[in-house]
């Protein structure tokens, strides 16, 4: 639902915006900042939980809300680099007889490179990044309680739409993969953002 809402907002902006002036430069070099929110979907934890004995085959792991902050610099018309900070509020695991098996909060920080296909008002992009992921998993059971920090990569893409020369909207997705992860907390993030170009 969140993703559909952001896509509708982006389409509305594209249709309603006045044509860009000849002087507009949406791909100029310079710093930018963006804040956003969305949701994250755990892609591996549920399968790992269901593989455990003692009745965990009916377990499930729900999606979580997330928030993000990006601080970046547009290097050239087709490339930008940025620090991407993301906080997943909590993946919750449960089964029919246990409302909450564990609750995992995840913080990810990656340094990304964005590659833009076009440089006009509408700019689709792909991104790749690397950094670290920290997860804290709370539980009433010692079996599931703990935390860890691991190297992680981020792969994704999306669409930027410029409302003005300085303000833009972003709808993006990314797949975050931590290495040697004891909790199987790979996840997909779908996030909408609003940003400002200085």
C-alpha positions as CSV (number, residue, x, y, z in Angstrom):
1,X,0.0,0.0,0.0
2,X,2.8,2.4,0.9
3,X,4.6,1.7,-2.3
4,X,1.5,2.3,-4.4
5,X,0.9,5.6,-2.6
6,X,4.4,6.8,-3.4
7,X,4.2,5.7,-7.0
8,X,0.9,7.5,-7.4
9,X,2.4,10.7,-5.9
10,X,5.4,10.5,-8.3
11,X,3.1,10.1,-11.3
12,X,1.0,13.0,-10.2
13,X,4.1,15.2,-9.9
14,X,5.2,14.2,-13.4
15,X,1.8,15.0,-14.9
16,X,1.2,18.3,-12.9
17,X,4.6,19.9,-13.1
18,X,5.2,22.7,-15.5
19,X,7.7,22.0,-18.3
20,X,11.3,22.5,-17.1
21,X,12.8,25.8,-18.2
22,X,15.7,25.9,-20.5
23,X,17.9,26.9,-17.6
24,X,16.9,24.1,-15.2
25,X,19.8,21.7,-14.4
26,X,18.5,18.7,-12.4
27,X,21.8,16.9,-12.7
28,X,24.2,19.6,-11.5
29,X,27.0,18.7,-9.1
30,X,26.5,19.5,-5.4
31,X,25.4,18.1,-2.0
32,X,21.9,16.8,-1.1
33,X,20.0,15.5,1.8
34,X,17.0,13.2,1.9
35,X,14.7,11.7,4.6
36,X,12.3,8.9,4.1
37,X,10.2,6.1,5.5
38,X,8.8,2.8,4.2
39,X,8.9,-0.8,5.2
40,X,11.3,-3.7,5.2
41,X,10.6,-7.4,4.4
42,X,12.8,-10.1,6.0
43,X,13.7,-12.6,3.2
44,X,15.5,-15.4,5.1
45,X,14.6,-15.4,8.8
46,X,11.3,-17.1,8.5
47,X,12.7,-20.1,6.6
48,X,15.5,-20.4,9.1
49,X,13.0,-20.3,12.0
50,X,10.8,-22.9,10.4
51,X,13.7,-25.2,10.0
52,X,14.1,-25.5,13.8
53,X,12.6,-28.5,15.7
54,X,10.0,-28.3,18.5
55,X,7.0,-27.0,16.5
56,X,8.5,-23.9,14.8
57,X,7.3,-25.0,11.4
58,X,4.2,-22.8,11.7
59,X,6.3,-19.7,12.7
60,X,6.2,-16.4,10.7
61,X,8.2,-13.2,10.5
62,X,6.3,-10.0,9.9
63,X,7.5,-7.0,7.9
64,X,8.6,-3.8,9.7
65,X,8.4,-0.1,9.2
66,X,11.7,1.6,8.6
67,X,13.1,5.2,8.4
68,X,16.1,6.5,6.6
69,X,18.5,9.4,6.1
70,X,20.8,10.0,3.1
71,X,23.6,12.5,2.9
72,X,25.1,12.7,-0.5
73,X,27.0,14.5,-3.3
74,X,26.2,14.5,-7.0
75,X,29.6,14.1,-8.6
76,X,28.5,14.4,-12.2
77,X,25.3,14.2,-14.3
78,X,25.2,10.4,-14.1
79,X,26.8,9.6,-10.7
80,X,26.4,10.4,-7.1
81,X,27.8,9.1,-3.8
82,X,26.0,9.0,-0.5
83,X,25.9,7.8,3.1
84,X,22.7,5.9,3.7
85,X,21.5,5.4,7.3
86,X,18.5,3.1,7.8
87,X,16.7,1.9,10.9
88,X,14.3,-1.0,10.8
89,X,12.0,-0.7,13.8
90,X,11.5,-4.4,14.4
91,X,11.0,-7.7,12.6
92,X,8.8,-9.8,14.9
93,X,8.7,-13.5,14.8
94,X,5.7,-15.4,16.1
95,X,3.7,-18.7,15.9
96,X,0.1,-19.4,16.7
97,X,0.7,-20.3,20.3
98,X,3.5,-17.7,20.9
99,X,2.6,-14.0,20.0
100,X,6.3,-13.0,20.0
101,X,9.2,-15.4,19.7
102,X,11.7,-12.6,19.1
103,X,11.9,-8.9,18.0
104,X,14.9,-7.9,15.9
105,X,15.8,-4.2,15.4
106,X,18.2,-3.5,12.7
107,X,20.5,-0.5,11.9
108,X,22.3,-0.4,8.6
109,X,24.9,2.2,7.4
110,X,26.2,1.9,3.8
111,X,28.2,4.1,1.5
112,X,26.4,4.0,-1.9
113,X,27.2,4.9,-5.5
114,X,24.2,5.8,-7.6
115,X,24.2,5.6,-11.4
116,X,21.5,7.7,-13.2
117,X,20.2,6.6,-16.6
118,X,18.7,10.0,-17.5
119,X,19.4,13.6,-16.3
120,X,16.1,15.4,-16.7
121,X,13.3,16.0,-14.3
122,X,12.6,12.2,-14.0
123,X,15.8,10.2,-13.2
124,X,15.7,6.3,-12.8
125,X,18.8,5.0,-11.1
126,X,20.6,1.9,-9.9
127,X,22.7,1.8,-6.7
128,X,25.4,-0.4,-5.0
129,X,26.7,0.1,-1.5
130,X,28.8,-1.4,1.2
131,X,29.0,-0.9,5.0
132,X,27.8,-2.6,8.1
133,X,24.6,-4.0,9.7
134,X,23.9,-4.1,13.4
135,X,21.0,-6.2,14.8
136,X,19.7,-6.6,18.3
137,X,17.3,-9.4,18.8
138,X,15.3,-9.4,22.1
139,X,13.4,-12.5,23.4
140,X,12.2,-14.1,26.5
141,X,14.3,-17.1,25.5
142,X,18.1,-17.2,25.7
143,X,18.0,-19.3,22.5
144,X,16.9,-16.3,20.5
145,X,18.4,-13.3,22.4
146,X,21.5,-11.5,21.3
147,X,23.1,-9.0,18.9
148,X,25.7,-8.9,16.2
149,X,27.4,-6.5,13.7
150,X,28.5,-7.6,10.3
151,X,29.8,-6.3,6.9
152,X,26.8,-5.8,4.5
153,X,26.1,-4.8,1.0
154,X,23.2,-2.9,-0.5
155,X,21.9,-3.4,-4.0
156,X,18.9,-1.6,-5.5
157,X,17.3,1.0,-7.7
158,X,14.5,3.5,-8.0
159,X,13.2,6.7,-9.5
160,X,13.8,10.4,-8.6
161,X,11.4,13.1,-9.7
162,X,12.3,16.7,-9.4
163,X,9.5,19.0,-8.1
164,X,11.7,22.1,-8.4
165,X,15.4,22.6,-9.1
166,X,16.1,21.9,-5.4
167,X,13.3,19.6,-4.2
168,X,12.9,16.0,-5.3
169,X,10.9,12.9,-4.5
170,X,12.4,9.4,-4.5
171,X,10.8,6.0,-4.6
172,X,13.4,3.2,-4.2
173,X,14.0,-0.4,-3.2
174,X,17.1,-2.1,-2.0
175,X,18.2,-5.6,-1.0
176,X,20.5,-5.6,2.1
177,X,22.8,-8.7,2.6
178,X,24.8,-9.1,5.7
179,X,27.7,-11.5,5.6
180,X,28.1,-14.4,8.1
181,X,24.8,-13.4,9.6
182,X,23.8,-15.8,12.5
183,X,20.2,-14.6,12.5
184,X,19.5,-14.7,8.7
185,X,18.4,-11.0,8.7
186,X,18.8,-10.3,4.9
187,X,16.0,-7.9,4.0
188,X,14.4,-5.9,1.2
189,X,13.7,-2.3,1.9
190,X,11.0,-0.2,0.0
191,X,11.3,3.5,0.9
192,X,9.8,6.8,-0.2
193,X,11.9,9.9,0.4
194,X,11.8,13.7,0.0
195,X,15.1,15.4,-0.7
196,X,16.8,18.8,-1.1
197,X,19.6,19.7,-3.5
198,X,21.8,22.6,-2.3
